[in-house]
Amino acid sequence: MFYSPHPLLRKRETETATVSYSELLFDLIYVFSVTQLSHYLLHNLTWEGLLKETILWFAVWMLWQHTIWVTNWFNPDTRPIRILLFISMLVGLVMAAAIPYAFTYRGLIFAVCYVLIQAGRALYIIGVLGDHHLAANFKRIMGWFCISAVFWITGAILQGEWQILLWIIAAICDYTAPMHGFALPRLGRSDSSKEWTIEGHHLVERCQLFVIIAFGETLLMTGASLSEVEEWTPLVIISAVISFIGSLAMWWVYFDVSSEAGSRKIQEVKDPGKLGFCLLYTFSEPTRQAEISYAVFCLKKKKKKKKNQTYEKH
């Protein structure tokens, strides 16, 4: 695996990359975003609402996974990278707060925050890398984020059907750009074996820890729903047990079967960057996280229904 040292990069040869506390703190913003998405779908339960929620989910997910790649390359315990994470958290918090009205009067706020984090992160890394060989990779990434930014910002300004169409194009740009190595005229395309030198253990651990936090929310929602039910009938108890078993089953499949195997595989292959791309960009990890988001949505819908029934009794 190709490796070139830099003061901000993780030391691959002397230590195993682990997830830092600042990364876990950033994940809380992502979990809040996922919660906002489930709230959005709950209040817009139509086919159009599902389409809009899917667009927003792609934006949130792309933002998170690009942050994973950066903290896989760079040491988040160094001050410049930690500052980058904290600034991204602040802007991400505003972006997540804008999700419920992203297709109305807060669309521009959502789009600007997304572009600031994605393009701003790439620009910041280019600045701190100097003439390091990874700088070319981030210049290509920056170029593609500038292309998609046109569609994000323009769509937010136009609103309506144009916003949906342009945001779909923007999401497709961000999703497909890594598939061809962020290829751009004059800048060429990224070489996964030389410029995507990832650490498999860290990549899998990042996904694991987010999943743990997300599963925690499903358990909290189960407990909160149960506590608000006035009469604990056998049906209510059975529903709570089924919800708990469902969360436990998803945890079991992910942590007892797939996660460790994925970590070993990434560490063994000659081109870990390409395999890491398959993990984060194709349907394995995104689908799993979408399933968790849907589980949270179902629990919230169930909780809302029970609350309405309680109000009707009184």
Backbone bond lengths (Angstrom), bond angles and torsions (degrees), N, CA, C in turn:
res aa  C-N    CA-C-N  psi(-1)  N-CA   C-N-CA  omega(-1)  CA-C   N-CA-C  phi
1 M - - - 1.464 - - 1.526 109.72 -
2 F 1.309 117.99 131.71 1.457 123.81 -177.76 1.524 109.61 -73.12
3 Y 1.329 116.83 133.65 1.466 120.63 -179.99 1.513 109.08 -146.38
4 S 1.313 116.02 133.72 1.458 122.00 177.40 1.523 107.83 -129.00
5 P 1.331 118.92 124.80 1.470 121.54 -173.68 1.521 113.31 -70.44
6 H 1.331 114.94 155.07 1.464 123.85 175.51 1.519 106.09 -160.86
7 P 1.333 118.36 144.88 1.473 120.32 -177.26 1.535 114.34 -56.14
8 L 1.328 118.25 -27.90 1.461 121.13 -177.31 1.530 113.31 -94.24
9 L 1.328 116.76 -13.39 1.458 120.07 -179.42 1.531 111.22 -78.95
10 R 1.321 115.21 152.39 1.460 119.79 174.69 1.533 109.10 -65.71
11 K 1.326 116.23 145.19 1.465 121.52 178.34 1.520 108.61 -85.92
12 R 1.314 116.96 94.06 1.458 122.12 -174.01 1.529 113.05 -69.09
13 E 1.327 116.45 -31.13 1.467 119.49 -172.67 1.530 113.08 -81.56
14 T 1.332 117.13 -21.96 1.468 119.59 -174.20 1.517 113.92 -111.86
15 E 1.342 119.12 -12.02 1.460 120.05 -176.75 1.524 110.28 -152.16
16 T 1.329 115.02 154.83 1.455 121.41 175.96 1.527 109.05 -90.62
17 A 1.314 116.85 129.07 1.454 120.96 -177.45 1.524 110.33 -68.26
18 T 1.331 115.89 130.51 1.453 121.59 177.21 1.524 109.16 -124.07
19 V 1.315 115.84 162.77 1.459 120.91 -179.50 1.520 109.62 -78.16
20 S 1.319 116.72 130.81 1.462 121.68 -178.22 1.528 110.76 -89.41
21 Y 1.327 115.56 166.57 1.462 120.37 178.94 1.531 111.77 -66.25
22 S 1.323 116.21 -33.15 1.472 119.18 179.22 1.529 110.72 -66.69
23 E 1.337 117.01 -32.79 1.463 120.28 176.10 1.525 111.01 -68.20
24 L 1.326 116.56 -40.06 1.463 120.33 177.32 1.521 110.77 -63.80
25 L 1.330 115.69 -37.69 1.463 119.57 177.48 1.526 110.62 -63.71
26 F 1.327 116.41 -40.60 1.459 120.50 176.97 1.529 111.14 -62.53
27 D 1.327 116.85 -36.99 1.467 120.60 -179.17 1.523 112.55 -61.91
28 L 1.330 117.04 -26.95 1.462 119.73 178.03 1.528 110.82 -63.54
29 I 1.324 116.68 -34.90 1.465 120.46 176.57 1.524 109.49 -66.39
30 Y 1.329 115.87 -39.27 1.468 119.50 178.90 1.524 110.94 -65.87
31 V 1.324 116.68 -41.22 1.463 120.04 177.81 1.528 110.23 -63.08
32 F 1.336 116.77 -40.55 1.467 120.10 176.21 1.524 110.63 -60.86
33 S 1.324 117.13 -38.58 1.461 121.03 178.32 1.525 111.17 -64.26
34 V 1.332 116.35 -42.19 1.459 120.37 178.32 1.529 110.19 -63.50
35 T 1.341 116.45 -39.23 1.468 120.69 176.57 1.526 110.75 -62.50
36 Q 1.320 116.53 -41.81 1.467 121.00 177.86 1.530 111.26 -62.19
37 L 1.329 116.39 -38.56 1.460 120.53 179.18 1.524 111.33 -64.68
38 S 1.328 116.79 -41.75 1.463 119.41 178.32 1.525 110.75 -66.94
39 H 1.332 117.28 -35.60 1.468 121.31 174.69 1.529 110.34 -62.71
40 Y 1.334 115.92 -43.24 1.465 120.42 -179.11 1.524 111.04 -59.95
41 L 1.329 115.76 -46.69 1.462 119.44 -179.61 1.527 110.87 -65.68
42 L 1.321 116.35 -35.22 1.465 120.67 -180.00 1.523 111.51 -61.73
43 H 1.327 116.70 -36.18 1.461 121.12 -178.22 1.530 113.05 -96.25
44 N 1.328 117.11 -0.76 1.472 121.29 177.90 1.527 108.77 -135.52
45 L 1.318 115.25 58.64 1.455 121.21 -172.55 1.530 111.06 -83.53
46 T 1.339 114.99 67.90 1.461 123.34 175.89 1.523 107.78 -136.17
47 W 1.346 116.34 171.80 1.463 119.30 177.41 1.528 111.06 -63.63
48 E 1.334 115.53 -38.11 1.467 119.07 177.23 1.522 110.29 -66.65
49 G 1.331 116.41 -39.63 1.458 120.27 177.46 1.516 111.92 -62.73
50 L 1.336 116.28 -38.86 1.469 120.66 177.90 1.520 110.61 -64.91
51 L 1.332 117.32 -41.15 1.464 120.92 178.52 1.523 110.54 -62.64
52 K 1.324 116.98 -46.02 1.459 120.98 -179.97 1.525 111.13 -63.91
53 E 1.325 116.17 -41.85 1.466 119.94 179.08 1.526 110.73 -63.54
54 T 1.328 117.40 -36.85 1.461 121.33 178.81 1.524 111.07 -65.02
55 I 1.333 116.86 -40.92 1.472 120.91 177.24 1.527 110.25 -61.12
56 L 1.338 115.70 -46.73 1.463 120.02 -179.99 1.526 110.91 -64.43
57 W 1.337 115.99 -38.29 1.461 119.57 179.56 1.525 111.14 -62.78
58 F 1.340 117.14 -41.21 1.456 120.27 177.55 1.524 110.90 -60.37
59 A 1.331 116.80 -41.83 1.460 120.01 179.98 1.527 111.01 -63.17
60 V 1.329 116.56 -46.52 1.461 121.25 -179.17 1.522 110.76 -63.79
61 W 1.329 115.67 -44.12 1.462 119.89 -178.23 1.523 111.56 -66.68
62 M 1.362 118.05 -42.20 1.455 120.79 179.24 1.526 111.37 -62.63
63 L 1.335 115.75 -37.32 1.464 119.85 178.97 1.521 110.17 -63.84
64 W 1.327 116.43 -43.38 1.464 120.14 -178.11 1.524 111.33 -66.81
65 Q 1.330 117.22 -46.27 1.459 118.50 -174.17 1.535 112.07 -71.52
66 H 1.335 118.45 -29.43 1.470 118.87 174.60 1.527 110.15 -68.35
67 T 1.337 116.62 -33.41 1.466 119.79 175.42 1.518 110.49 -65.99
68 I 1.328 117.34 -37.25 1.461 121.60 176.70 1.527 110.52 -58.87
69 W 1.326 116.20 -46.22 1.468 119.79 -179.01 1.526 111.24 -61.27
70 V 1.330 116.56 -42.10 1.464 119.81 -178.35 1.526 110.80 -64.82
71 T 1.336 116.96 -44.94 1.471 119.35 -179.72 1.521 112.07 -75.83
72 N 1.321 117.41 -11.39 1.462 120.26 171.92 1.526 110.18 -77.93
73 W 1.305 115.66 -37.87 1.461 120.67 177.16 1.525 111.69 -76.77
74 F 1.341 114.92 -48.13 1.467 121.22 -170.36 1.525 110.97 -104.04
75 N 1.319 114.67 148.92 1.463 121.38 -178.79 1.532 110.20 -79.67
76 P 1.347 117.96 112.07 1.470 120.28 -178.00 1.515 113.48 -70.91
77 D 1.342 118.11 -7.51 1.461 120.92 176.65 1.525 112.35 -84.45
78 T 1.337 117.08 -9.44 1.468 119.49 173.43 1.526 108.79 -79.72
79 R 1.304 115.51 147.78 1.466 119.52 -172.38 1.529 113.56 -61.42
80 P 1.331 120.64 -45.03 1.477 119.58 -179.28 1.529 113.11 -60.03
81 I 1.328 117.76 -40.48 1.462 120.67 -178.96 1.524 110.65 -74.11
82 R 1.320 117.01 -36.49 1.462 120.24 177.21 1.527 110.56 -64.09
83 I 1.320 117.20 -41.05 1.469 120.89 177.02 1.524 110.20 -61.92
84 L 1.343 115.82 -41.74 1.465 120.55 177.52 1.523 110.93 -58.86
85 L 1.323 117.30 -43.80 1.464 121.44 178.98 1.524 111.81 -63.35
86 F 1.323 116.87 -43.39 1.456 120.16 -177.13 1.529 111.73 -67.83
87 I 1.334 116.91 -38.88 1.464 119.84 176.07 1.523 110.39 -64.63
88 S 1.345 116.11 -41.57 1.467 120.49 177.38 1.521 111.01 -62.04
89 M 1.334 116.55 -36.43 1.464 120.43 177.90 1.522 111.37 -62.67
90 L 1.317 116.25 -45.64 1.464 120.44 -178.41 1.525 111.11 -62.94
91 V 1.323 116.47 -47.99 1.468 119.98 179.34 1.529 110.07 -66.81
92 G 1.351 116.41 -37.33 1.455 120.35 178.31 1.514 112.71 -65.12
93 L 1.329 116.87 -33.73 1.464 120.72 177.05 1.529 110.95 -63.95
94 V 1.335 115.94 -43.02 1.470 120.32 177.07 1.524 110.44 -64.84
95 M 1.317 116.61 -41.43 1.464 121.40 178.91 1.529 110.92 -61.48
96 A 1.331 116.53 -44.73 1.468 120.53 179.48 1.526 111.22 -64.74
97 A 1.329 116.23 -38.21 1.461 119.87 178.98 1.525 111.88 -65.80
98 A 1.334 117.06 -24.68 1.469 121.28 -179.25 1.518 112.90 -85.00
99 I 1.335 118.71 -7.89 1.461 121.96 -174.90 1.531 113.81 -56.91
100 P 1.348 120.48 -45.08 1.475 119.27 -177.30 1.527 114.16 -57.71
101 Y 1.329 117.54 -26.61 1.468 121.07 -178.11 1.531 110.94 -122.73
102 A 1.339 115.64 30.11 1.466 120.43 -177.62 1.519 112.21 -66.94
103 F 1.316 117.96 -23.76 1.462 120.81 179.36 1.524 111.98 -103.92
104 T 1.327 115.65 17.81 1.469 120.17 174.19 1.528 108.75 -130.76
105 Y 1.331 116.65 -115.25 1.461 118.80 -170.54 1.534 113.71 -87.71
106 R 1.340 119.18 -3.32 1.456 120.13 177.56 1.532 112.30 -114.59
107 G 1.316 115.86 17.45 1.457 119.85 179.70 1.513 112.52 -63.10
108 L 1.325 116.67 -40.67 1.464 120.11 -178.63 1.530 110.63 -67.65
109 I 1.332 116.87 -36.56 1.471 120.28 177.36 1.528 109.74 -62.92
110 F 1.334 116.63 -45.60 1.457 121.42 179.02 1.526 110.54 -59.73
111 A 1.324 116.84 -48.49 1.463 121.49 -176.57 1.521 111.78 -64.94
112 V 1.332 117.12 -44.75 1.462 120.92 -179.27 1.528 110.60 -63.53
113 C 1.328 116.63 -42.17 1.466 120.01 178.67 1.524 111.03 -62.90
114 Y 1.324 116.32 -42.90 1.469 120.24 179.55 1.531 110.59 -61.68
115 V 1.321 116.75 -46.85 1.466 120.97 -178.82 1.527 110.85 -65.78
116 L 1.328 116.20 -40.15 1.467 119.85 179.71 1.522 111.12 -60.55
117 I 1.329 116.57 -42.08 1.462 119.32 -178.65 1.531 110.86 -70.14
118 Q 1.330 116.65 -49.13 1.460 119.95 -174.25 1.529 112.34 -70.29
119 A 1.317 116.49 -54.86 1.463 119.77 -179.01 1.529 111.15 -71.86
120 G 1.347 115.57 -37.90 1.462 119.43 179.38 1.515 112.66 -63.38
121 R 1.341 116.44 -39.14 1.463 120.46 177.66 1.526 110.81 -61.28
122 A 1.331 116.03 -47.36 1.464 120.56 -179.53 1.531 111.10 -61.87
123 L 1.335 116.83 -43.06 1.459 121.04 179.79 1.534 111.07 -63.74
124 Y 1.320 116.00 -40.95 1.464 121.27 179.19 1.529 110.80 -62.79
125 I 1.328 116.53 -44.52 1.463 120.93 -179.39 1.526 110.74 -65.69
126 I 1.329 116.75 -39.08 1.470 119.99 177.15 1.527 109.99 -59.32
127 G 1.345 115.14 -40.63 1.458 119.63 -179.59 1.522 113.42 -65.40
128 V 1.330 117.02 -41.09 1.470 119.29 -177.01 1.532 112.06 -81.44
129 L 1.327 118.14 -21.34 1.464 120.73 -178.93 1.518 112.89 -76.75
130 G 1.328 116.89 -31.14 1.461 119.25 -177.35 1.518 111.31 67.06
131 D 1.339 117.40 -125.59 1.462 121.24 -177.68 1.532 112.54 -97.25
132 H 1.312 117.61 17.80 1.465 121.34 177.69 1.521 110.12 -62.50
133 H 1.341 117.46 151.40 1.462 120.57 -174.04 1.551 111.95 -65.70
134 L 1.334 118.71 -23.53 1.465 120.87 178.47 1.528 112.89 -73.18
135 A 1.348 116.93 -15.41 1.462 119.90 -178.67 1.525 111.66 -60.53
136 A 1.329 117.14 -36.73 1.465 120.62 179.69 1.524 111.05 -62.49
137 N 1.328 116.15 -38.16 1.465 120.81 177.87 1.521 110.87 -61.77
138 F 1.327 116.80 -44.19 1.462 120.47 -178.38 1.528 112.07 -73.95
139 K 1.317 117.45 -24.21 1.462 119.28 173.54 1.525 110.53 -67.32
140 R 1.315 116.25 -38.78 1.477 119.69 176.39 1.524 110.40 -66.24
141 I 1.339 115.77 -43.66 1.468 119.76 178.03 1.514 110.21 -60.14
142 M 1.332 116.60 -43.85 1.457 121.72 178.60 1.523 110.73 -59.58
143 G 1.331 116.24 -42.22 1.466 120.44 179.82 1.523 112.17 -60.30
144 W 1.334 116.80 -43.54 1.464 120.12 -178.85 1.521 112.00 -71.20
145 F 1.327 117.26 -34.40 1.467 119.07 176.32 1.536 110.92 -67.97
146 C 1.324 117.25 -31.95 1.473 120.10 175.83 1.529 110.42 -68.16
147 I 1.328 116.83 -36.70 1.469 120.39 177.25 1.520 110.29 -64.67
148 S 1.331 116.85 -49.08 1.470 119.37 -179.39 1.524 111.52 -67.71
149 A 1.343 117.02 -28.57 1.467 120.26 -179.84 1.525 111.65 -59.90
150 V 1.331 116.58 -34.29 1.466 120.32 178.34 1.519 110.56 -59.04
151 F 1.328 116.69 -42.14 1.465 120.99 -178.70 1.532 111.58 -74.94
152 W 1.341 117.26 -38.52 1.462 119.62 177.65 1.525 111.44 -62.27
153 I 1.328 116.36 -49.51 1.469 120.66 -176.20 1.528 111.21 -69.73
154 T 1.339 117.16 -45.63 1.465 120.69 -179.40 1.525 110.98 -62.41
155 G 1.316 117.02 -42.64 1.455 120.58 178.49 1.513 112.17 -61.33
156 A 1.330 116.51 -41.61 1.466 120.32 179.35 1.517 111.69 -64.54
157 I 1.316 116.94 -33.82 1.472 120.70 179.52 1.525 111.13 -73.44
158 L 1.329 117.21 -42.36 1.466 121.07 -176.26 1.532 112.64 -75.26
159 Q 1.345 116.83 -35.27 1.468 123.65 -179.35 1.543 111.64 60.75
160 G 1.323 115.41 -173.53 1.461 120.61 178.49 1.513 113.43 62.87
161 E 1.328 116.06 -146.22 1.466 121.99 -178.36 1.523 112.10 -65.53
162 W 1.322 116.31 -32.19 1.460 119.66 177.99 1.528 111.04 -64.39
163 Q 1.316 115.88 -37.31 1.459 119.06 178.75 1.523 111.32 -62.68
164 I 1.323 116.73 -44.24 1.458 120.75 179.09 1.529 110.47 -60.93
165 L 1.343 116.08 -48.03 1.462 120.88 -178.05 1.523 111.80 -62.80
166 L 1.323 116.99 -48.48 1.463 120.83 -177.02 1.523 111.82 -68.59
167 W 1.313 117.34 -34.67 1.465 119.65 178.36 1.528 111.24 -71.57
168 I 1.325 116.78 -31.42 1.469 119.25 173.69 1.525 110.01 -63.61
169 I 1.332 116.24 -44.20 1.470 120.79 178.20 1.526 110.09 -61.45
170 A 1.339 116.42 -43.29 1.468 120.89 179.74 1.528 111.21 -61.42
171 A 1.334 116.28 -44.16 1.470 120.29 179.72 1.525 111.02 -64.06
172 I 1.338 116.22 -38.96 1.469 120.14 177.97 1.526 110.42 -64.58
173 C 1.331 117.22 -41.15 1.474 120.93 177.52 1.525 110.91 -58.38
174 D 1.327 116.40 -48.95 1.457 120.52 -177.68 1.527 111.88 -67.15
175 Y 1.335 116.04 -33.27 1.461 119.71 -177.09 1.523 112.46 -77.89
176 T 1.324 116.97 -39.00 1.462 120.26 -173.93 1.530 113.76 -89.55
177 A 1.325 118.40 -18.39 1.467 120.67 -177.52 1.535 113.12 -54.47
178 P 1.341 119.66 -44.81 1.471 118.72 179.02 1.518 113.65 -65.97
179 M 1.331 117.79 -21.55 1.462 120.74 -177.03 1.519 111.74 -66.53
180 H 1.331 116.77 -26.31 1.467 119.84 176.24 1.532 110.57 -115.57
181 G 1.342 115.80 28.48 1.460 120.15 173.49 1.512 114.64 67.56
182 F 1.345 117.58 29.83 1.469 122.28 -178.61 1.528 111.11 52.60
183 A 1.324 115.74 40.31 1.465 120.85 -174.90 1.526 111.98 -62.63
184 L 1.325 115.44 132.85 1.459 122.61 177.65 1.527 109.18 -142.57
185 P 1.334 117.06 150.16 1.468 119.63 176.57 1.528 111.22 -57.82
186 R 1.312 116.89 139.36 1.460 126.17 179.85 1.536 113.43 72.04
187 L 1.330 117.78 -32.49 1.457 120.45 179.93 1.524 112.26 -89.33
188 G 1.340 116.47 -13.79 1.459 120.27 179.39 1.517 112.42 72.10
189 R 1.320 116.54 -151.72 1.458 121.95 179.20 1.521 110.30 -131.92
190 S 1.324 116.17 155.24 1.460 120.82 -177.50 1.521 111.00 -74.88
191 D 1.328 115.23 143.57 1.459 122.62 176.59 1.531 107.44 -98.33
192 S 1.336 117.04 112.29 1.457 120.61 -175.05 1.522 112.86 -61.05
193 S 1.336 117.49 -30.12 1.467 120.31 -177.67 1.522 112.77 -76.89
194 K 1.346 117.96 -19.50 1.458 121.29 -177.94 1.520 113.55 -114.33
195 E 1.322 117.09 -29.69 1.462 120.15 -174.48 1.525 113.66 -111.67
196 W 1.311 117.59 -8.67 1.464 121.56 175.99 1.520 109.48 -114.45
197 T 1.322 116.09 52.26 1.462 121.93 -175.89 1.523 109.57 -81.34
198 I 1.316 116.83 83.01 1.455 121.52 -174.89 1.525 111.08 -94.13
199 E 1.334 115.44 163.06 1.456 123.28 175.54 1.520 108.22 -105.88
200 G 1.327 117.22 113.87 1.460 121.81 -171.33 1.511 114.53 -60.49
201 H 1.336 116.88 -40.58 1.464 120.08 -177.70 1.522 111.18 -60.71
202 H 1.335 115.72 -44.76 1.469 119.74 -179.12 1.515 111.36 -64.91
203 L 1.320 116.79 -42.49 1.461 120.94 -177.74 1.528 111.11 -60.22
204 V 1.328 115.88 -46.44 1.458 119.97 -179.44 1.532 110.91 -69.42
205 E 1.340 116.70 -39.26 1.463 119.88 -179.54 1.519 111.27 -63.40
206 R 1.333 117.01 -36.95 1.475 120.42 177.96 1.519 110.36 -61.08
207 C 1.328 115.86 -44.69 1.464 119.47 178.32 1.522 110.91 -65.17
208 Q 1.334 116.64 -40.27 1.456 120.71 -179.84 1.522 111.98 -60.51
209 L 1.328 115.98 -46.64 1.460 119.57 -175.12 1.524 111.66 -68.75
210 F 1.339 116.98 -35.41 1.455 117.72 175.15 1.527 110.54 -64.58
211 V 1.329 116.25 -43.37 1.466 120.66 -179.36 1.529 110.49 -60.72
212 I 1.348 116.79 -39.57 1.462 120.32 177.76 1.532 110.49 -60.44
213 I 1.339 116.37 -45.76 1.463 120.41 179.63 1.528 110.56 -62.83
214 A 1.329 115.89 -42.77 1.468 120.12 -179.59 1.523 111.51 -65.99
215 F 1.336 116.46 -41.03 1.469 119.69 175.86 1.528 110.39 -62.30
216 G 1.325 115.99 -36.36 1.463 119.48 176.91 1.508 111.76 -58.82
217 E 1.336 116.31 -37.86 1.469 118.95 178.80 1.524 111.64 -66.69
218 T 1.342 116.82 -38.05 1.469 118.41 178.29 1.524 110.61 -63.67
219 L 1.330 117.14 -37.40 1.462 119.78 178.01 1.524 111.11 -69.19
220 L 1.335 116.66 -38.92 1.459 120.30 177.24 1.526 111.12 -63.23
221 M 1.330 116.53 -40.56 1.454 120.52 178.64 1.527 111.17 -65.36
222 T 1.324 116.46 -37.29 1.470 120.01 177.38 1.522 110.09 -63.13
223 G 1.344 116.24 -47.05 1.459 119.85 179.01 1.515 112.82 -64.64
224 A 1.352 116.74 -41.58 1.458 120.40 179.97 1.528 111.39 -65.27
225 S 1.320 116.50 -39.90 1.469 120.59 178.24 1.522 110.63 -64.10
226 L 1.323 116.00 -41.67 1.461 119.95 -179.48 1.527 111.68 -66.77
227 S 1.322 116.57 -37.97 1.469 120.05 -177.60 1.522 112.49 -69.07
228 E 1.333 117.75 -24.88 1.465 120.77 -178.04 1.523 113.54 -88.45
229 V 1.333 116.18 -8.17 1.462 119.49 177.59 1.529 108.55 -79.53
230 E 1.314 115.79 125.92 1.464 120.37 -175.54 1.524 112.24 -70.32
231 E 1.330 117.26 -41.08 1.457 121.74 -177.79 1.525 109.80 -119.16
232 W 1.323 115.68 118.67 1.454 120.44 -179.07 1.527 110.19 -85.90
233 T 1.294 115.65 86.13 1.463 121.20 177.52 1.523 109.67 -79.61
234 P 1.337 117.64 164.76 1.474 119.54 177.03 1.519 112.57 -54.88
235 L 1.348 117.74 -36.56 1.458 121.23 179.70 1.527 111.10 -64.50
236 V 1.327 116.32 -39.68 1.462 120.68 179.06 1.529 110.45 -64.87
237 I 1.321 116.86 -45.09 1.466 121.27 179.88 1.525 110.62 -63.20
238 I 1.333 116.21 -43.58 1.466 120.10 179.80 1.528 110.60 -62.87
239 S 1.342 116.35 -40.96 1.470 120.56 178.69 1.532 111.15 -61.64
240 A 1.330 116.77 -42.44 1.462 120.62 179.62 1.527 110.93 -65.10
241 V 1.337 116.41 -40.69 1.464 120.68 179.24 1.527 110.62 -65.25
242 I 1.336 117.05 -42.46 1.466 120.81 178.32 1.523 110.73 -62.27
243 S 1.340 116.37 -41.82 1.464 120.38 178.09 1.525 110.96 -61.29
244 F 1.340 116.27 -42.99 1.463 120.62 178.87 1.528 110.99 -64.41
245 I 1.317 116.55 -44.71 1.471 120.86 -179.84 1.528 110.59 -63.48
246 G 1.341 117.00 -36.98 1.466 120.58 177.79 1.518 111.76 -62.24
247 S 1.343 116.93 -44.99 1.466 120.86 177.52 1.523 110.72 -63.79
248 L 1.333 115.80 -41.89 1.462 120.53 179.93 1.524 111.30 -64.68
249 A 1.330 116.76 -38.84 1.469 120.83 -179.62 1.530 110.78 -65.75
250 M 1.352 116.55 -42.21 1.470 119.65 177.75 1.520 110.49 -63.65
251 W 1.341 116.18 -40.33 1.468 119.61 177.12 1.519 110.47 -61.23
252 W 1.328 116.55 -44.06 1.462 121.60 -176.48 1.534 111.37 -62.21
253 V 1.323 115.39 -45.43 1.461 119.82 -179.59 1.527 110.73 -62.72
254 Y 1.331 115.89 -41.47 1.461 119.46 -175.33 1.521 112.13 -74.28
255 F 1.332 117.44 -48.67 1.463 120.41 -171.71 1.523 113.82 -89.35
256 D 1.316 118.40 -29.19 1.453 120.02 -176.81 1.524 112.52 -89.53
257 V 1.340 116.23 -16.18 1.465 119.19 -174.25 1.521 112.93 -120.41
258 S 1.333 116.70 -57.89 1.464 119.07 -164.80 1.521 115.57 -93.24
259 S 1.338 118.77 -35.27 1.462 119.57 -169.69 1.523 113.04 -67.20
260 E 1.342 118.00 -47.09 1.463 120.49 -179.87 1.527 111.44 -66.03
261 A 1.329 116.10 -38.14 1.466 119.85 178.06 1.522 110.18 -63.27
262 G 1.336 116.19 -39.82 1.459 120.31 178.06 1.513 111.98 -63.97
263 S 1.335 117.02 -41.94 1.460 121.09 179.55 1.522 111.29 -62.07
264 R 1.334 116.99 -45.54 1.472 120.71 179.67 1.523 111.22 -63.45
265 K 1.326 116.01 -39.90 1.461 120.13 -177.62 1.525 111.15 -64.59
266 I 1.341 116.88 -44.20 1.464 120.43 -179.60 1.517 110.87 -62.99
267 Q 1.332 117.37 -37.12 1.461 120.91 -178.71 1.521 112.33 -72.74
268 E 1.329 117.38 -23.59 1.465 121.11 -175.06 1.523 113.79 -89.71
269 V 1.327 117.83 -29.17 1.458 120.32 -172.79 1.529 111.11 -73.85
270 K 1.336 116.17 158.23 1.461 121.36 179.95 1.524 112.25 -76.80
271 D 1.336 117.29 -27.01 1.465 121.78 -178.09 1.531 109.10 -122.71
272 P 1.348 117.31 76.62 1.462 120.17 -176.78 1.521 113.31 -64.55
273 G 1.342 117.12 -27.62 1.456 119.95 179.53 1.512 112.09 -61.67
274 K 1.333 116.12 -42.65 1.465 119.66 -179.88 1.525 110.78 -66.83
275 L 1.334 116.77 -39.93 1.461 119.72 179.51 1.527 110.68 -69.47
276 G 1.339 116.54 -38.06 1.459 120.02 176.38 1.514 111.45 -63.50
277 F 1.318 115.84 -36.73 1.464 120.14 174.82 1.525 110.66 -60.14
278 C 1.334 116.07 -43.74 1.467 120.08 179.57 1.518 111.18 -63.27
279 L 1.328 116.86 -35.18 1.458 121.06 -179.60 1.514 111.71 -66.93
280 L 1.355 116.47 -45.39 1.458 119.99 -172.00 1.522 113.69 -92.84
281 Y 1.341 117.95 -28.49 1.455 119.60 -173.24 1.527 113.40 -98.63
282 T 1.324 117.16 -27.33 1.456 118.30 179.26 1.516 108.78 -88.66
283 F 1.328 117.57 -164.78 1.452 119.36 -164.99 1.524 115.17 -86.93
284 S 1.331 119.72 5.27 1.459 119.71 -178.21 1.524 112.15 -71.52
285 E 1.337 117.07 -67.66 1.462 120.51 -178.66 1.526 112.77 -71.48
286 P 1.347 120.40 -43.31 1.462 120.05 178.02 1.521 112.74 -58.21
287 T 1.333 116.80 -41.74 1.459 119.98 -179.55 1.514 110.59 -64.63
288 R 1.318 116.50 -40.61 1.460 120.26 -179.86 1.523 110.62 -63.44
289 Q 1.326 116.66 -42.47 1.454 119.68 -179.36 1.525 111.26 -71.25
290 A 1.320 116.91 -32.79 1.463 119.79 175.31 1.531 110.53 -65.71
291 E 1.318 116.45 -35.86 1.467 120.38 177.83 1.524 110.70 -63.55
292 I 1.330 116.54 -41.66 1.457 120.42 178.37 1.524 110.26 -64.47
293 S 1.343 116.16 -43.20 1.461 120.64 177.60 1.518 111.13 -59.74
294 Y 1.324 116.46 -40.40 1.465 120.61 178.99 1.524 110.92 -67.67
295 A 1.333 116.79 -36.45 1.466 120.20 177.80 1.524 110.89 -63.37
296 V 1.342 116.51 -41.79 1.462 120.43 177.00 1.526 110.38 -63.30
297 F 1.333 115.94 -40.64 1.462 120.65 177.95 1.532 111.30 -59.89
298 C 1.326 116.69 -45.12 1.469 120.88 -179.04 1.521 111.02 -62.54
299 L 1.337 116.33 -40.54 1.460 119.89 179.26 1.524 111.33 -65.79
300 K 1.330 116.54 -38.94 1.464 119.97 178.92 1.519 111.35 -68.30
301 K 1.317 116.08 -38.40 1.460 119.83 177.77 1.524 110.34 -63.52
302 K 1.327 115.45 -42.11 1.450 121.12 178.78 1.525 110.32 -63.94
303 K 1.331 116.56 -41.83 1.460 121.47 179.49 1.520 110.80 -64.54
304 K 1.326 117.10 -41.57 1.457 121.65 179.99 1.518 110.53 -64.47
305 K 1.330 117.04 -39.85 1.457 121.37 179.98 1.524 110.77 -64.84
306 K 1.336 116.55 -43.01 1.462 120.36 179.06 1.514 111.53 -66.04
307 K 1.330 116.75 -37.22 1.458 120.61 179.09 1.520 110.72 -64.79
308 N 1.340 116.40 -41.67 1.465 120.46 177.82 1.510 111.40 -62.85
309 Q 1.351 116.09 -38.78 1.452 120.43 178.86 1.514 110.88 -66.03
310 T 1.333 117.04 -36.99 1.457 121.01 177.82 1.512 111.22 -65.34
311 Y 1.344 117.10 -42.05 1.448 121.18 178.84 1.534 110.89 -64.17
312 E 1.331 116.33 -38.43 1.446 119.80 -179.70 1.523 111.60 -64.47
313 K 1.353 117.11 -34.20 1.456 120.29 178.80 1.531 111.26 -65.33
314 H 1.332 114.94 -37.78 1.462 118.87 -178.58 1.525 112.37 -84.27
